[in-house]
Amino acid sequence: MLMILGLSVRYALLALANTLVMTVSDRRRELAMLRLAGATKGQGLRAVTVETLMCVAAGAVIGAAASAISITGSWAALTRLVGETPAMVPWVPLGELLAVSAAIALTAAVLPAALALRGGDGRSILAGISGEAG
């Protein structure tokens, strides 16, 4: 059971990283507009960081709610079959998983965003997107 859980967690983390890396190519225009509006590179990267952490937090809350619903049903059925059973939540592994997810998400979002912003001002980034020569 632990081996299957480990593989599924690794696959989920890989999917998380893949999704975030792919979204940066769609967000280059947004990042360029931020630069044209006067944001510095650091402010753009901070915006990406905050958005990423908010998404990780939202995913953790939704995952916890879905797990609570599922586990409550299983616990109720088990209690009905064999009597009182204690419910234990492994808080330390869950916290570690959340920290690893946040670290992977931040790396997969901020690093490509930093590479997308290295073009300087927003005009050069937009020129690179549209294929025009700067």
Stockholm file with secondary structure:
# STOCKHOLM 1.0

chainA/1-134         MLMILGLSVRYALLALANTLVMTVSDRRRELAMLRLAGATKGQGLRAVTVETLMCVAAGAVIGAAASAISITGSWAALTRLVGETPAMVPWVPLGELLAVSAAIALTAAVLPAALALRGGDGRSILAGISGEAG
#=GR chainA/1-134 SS CHHHHHHHHHHHHHHHHHHHHHHHHHHHHHHHHHHHTTCCHHHHHHHHHHHHHHHHHHHHHHHHHHHHHHHHHHHHHHHHHHSCCCCCCCHHHHHHHHHHHHHHHHHHHHHHHHHHHTTCSHHHHHHHHHTCCC
#=GC SS_cons         CHHHHHHHHHHHHHHHHHHHHHHHHHHHHHHHHHHHTTCCHHHHHHHHHHHHHHHHHHHHHHHHHHHHHHHHHHHHHHHHHHSCCCCCCCHHHHHHHHHHHHHHHHHHHHHHHHHHHTTCSHHHHHHHHHTCCC
//
